[in-house]
Amino acid sequence: MQLPINTLGTNNSILHKPAKMVTKEDLTEGVYDSFIKNLVDTAANLPNCVGLAANQVWTSTELSPPAIFAIKGDTSDTEGNVGWGVFINPVIRPTGRSYKEYEGCMSIPRLSHLKRRHKNVAIIWMDENNNLYSQKYGGFYARIIQHEYDHLCGKTLVNKRPIRRKNKKK
């Protein structure tokens, strides 16, 4: 099921609410199974989407969103379907030099923002089965991970300058 995207001007409080850690018990009991499936389904069906954090689709204003995000994989199966990686309770450590580049956000449509990011990132996370992983990413994937992690911390690009408007589709 596709979920509505929280955008600036609609559900600001959710976008700025830090995510809460997901417990091993929640994963064992399947508390977030349907939410994770819907998060990935939503991301996979959004044009140009390469990552989506829980804050961007969470609907409860009383409960904090879970610390979960998904990013688009760089490989596809034999039918050409691209996989999505799910990161639960991620902890990141940016490494290497930083650089500035414009980036977009599904929650801030038609705008891109100049943002400084590190070229590399080390990340530790859990999957839906309570398995712990550690990996290093570079380049575009490092940028996506840092962007989605910012969402989990309740940060958006909205206050960053300069902003560049994207052309509206005609």
TORLUMKOL-178575 format. One line per field, with one value per residue (C-alpha): residue in three letters; residue number from 1; x, y, z. Coordinates in steps of 0.5 Angstrom, whole numbers, plus 2048, in hexadecimal, padded with zeros to 3 digits. Example, Ala and Ser with C-alpha at 12.3 -4.5 7.8 and 13.67 -1.06 7.14 Angstrom:
<atoms>
vexdo	[ala_ser]
pakol	[1_2]
east	[819_81B]
north	[7F7_7FE]
up	[810_80E]
</atoms>
This chain:
<atoms>
vexdo	[met_gln_leu_pro_ile_asn_thr_leu_gly_thr_asn_asn_ser_ile_leu_his_lys_pro_ala_lys_met_val_thr_lys_glu_asp_leu_thr_glu_gly_val_tyr_asp_ser_phe_ile_lys_asn_leu_val_asp_thr_ala_ala_asn_leu_pro_asn_cys_val_gly_leu_ala_ala_asn_gln_val_trp_thr_ser_thr_glu_leu_ser_pro_pro_ala_ile_phe_ala_ile_lys_gly_asp_thr_ser_asp_thr_glu_gly_asn_val_gly_trp_gly_val_phe_ile_asn_pro_val_ile_arg_pro_thr_gly_arg_ser_tyr_lys_glu_tyr_glu_gly_cys_met_ser_ile_pro_arg_leu_ser_his_leu_lys_arg_arg_his_lys_asn_val_ala_ile_ile_trp_met_asp_glu_asn_asn_asn_leu_tyr_ser_gln_lys_tyr_gly_gly_phe_tyr_ala_arg_ile_ile_gln_his_glu_tyr_asp_his_leu_cys_gly_lys_thr_leu_val_asn_lys_arg_pro_ile_arg_arg_lys_asn_lys_lys_lys]
pakol	[1_2_3_4_5_6_7_8_9_10_11_12_13_14_15_16_17_18_19_20_21_22_23_24_25_26_27_28_29_30_31_32_33_34_35_36_37_38_39_40_41_42_43_44_45_46_47_48_49_50_51_52_53_54_55_56_57_58_59_60_61_62_63_64_65_66_67_68_69_70_71_72_73_74_75_76_77_78_79_80_81_82_83_84_85_86_87_88_89_90_91_92_93_94_95_96_97_98_99_100_101_102_103_104_105_106_107_108_109_110_111_112_113_114_115_116_117_118_119_120_121_122_123_124_125_126_127_128_129_130_131_132_133_134_135_136_137_138_139_140_141_142_143_144_145_146_147_148_149_150_151_152_153_154_155_156_157_158_159_160_161_162_163_164_165_166_167_168_169_170]
east	[800_803_803_802_808_809_80B_80D_807_803_806_80C_80B_80C_812_816_814_81B_819_819_81E_81A_81B_81D_816_812_816_815_80E_80D_80A_80D_80D_807_80A_810_80D_809_80F_813_80C_80B_813_813_80D_80F_813_81A_81A_820_81F_819_819_814_813_811_80B_809_802_801_803_803_808_80F_811_815_81C_81C_81D_81E_823_822_827_82C_82B_824_822_821_81A_81E_81A_81F_81F_81F_823_820_824_821_825_82A_830_835_83C_83D_845_849_849_842_83F_839_834_82D_828_821_81C_815_812_814_812_815_81A_822_826_82E_830_837_838_83E_840_840_83C_83D_836_834_82C_827_823_81C_81E_823_829_82E_832_838_83A_83E_83B_83E_83B_834_832_836_832_82B_82D_82F_828_824_827_826_81F_81F_822_81C_820_81E_822_81D_821_827_829_82A_823_822_81B_81A_816_80F_80D_808]
north	[800_807_80C_813_817_81D_823_82A_82D_827_823_827_825_81E_81F_823_81E_819_812_80D_807_800_7FB_7F4_7F1_7F6_7F2_7EB_7ED_7F0_7F7_7FA_7F5_7F8_7FF_7FD_7FA_800_805_801_800_808_809_804_808_80F_811_813_811_80E_80E_80F_80F_80E_815_816_812_811_813_813_81A_817_811_812_80F_809_809_806_808_805_806_804_7FF_7FF_7F8_7F5_7EE_7EA_7ED_7F4_7F5_7FA_7F8_7FD_7FC_7FD_800_800_804_806_809_80D_810_814_814_817_81E_821_825_829_827_828_823_822_81F_81C_820_827_826_82A_82D_82B_82D_82E_829_827_820_81B_817_811_80E_808_805_800_7FE_7F8_7F5_7F2_7EC_7EF_7EE_7F3_7F5_7FA_7FD_803_807_80C_811_812_80C_810_816_812_80F_816_819_814_813_81B_819_814_81A_81F_823_825_829_82F_834_833_838_839_836_835_834_82E_82F_82D_827_82A]
up	[800_7FE_804_803_803_809_806_809_80A_80B_811_813_81A_818_813_819_81E_820_81F_824_824_822_828_826_829_824_81F_821_822_81B_81E_818_813_80F_810_80D_807_806_806_801_7FD_7FD_7FC_7F6_7F2_7F3_7ED_7EE_7F5_7F8_7FF_804_80C_810_812_80B_80B_813_814_81C_81F_826_825_822_81C_81C_81A_813_80C_806_800_7F9_7F7_7F1_7EF_7EC_7EB_7E5_7E4_7E4_7EB_7EF_7F7_7FC_803_809_80F_816_81C_818_81B_816_816_810_80E_808_805_805_7FF_7FD_7F8_7F6_7F9_7F9_7FE_7FD_803_7FF_7F8_7F2_7F6_7F7_7FC_7FD_802_805_805_807_801_805_80B_80F_812_817_816_818_813_814_816_81C_818_819_813_812_80C_808_803_7FE_7F9_7F8_7FD_802_800_801_807_80A_808_80A_811_812_811_817_81B_819_814_80E_808_809_80C_808_803_7FD_7FA_7F3_7F0_7EC_7E5_7E6_7E1_7DC]
</atoms>
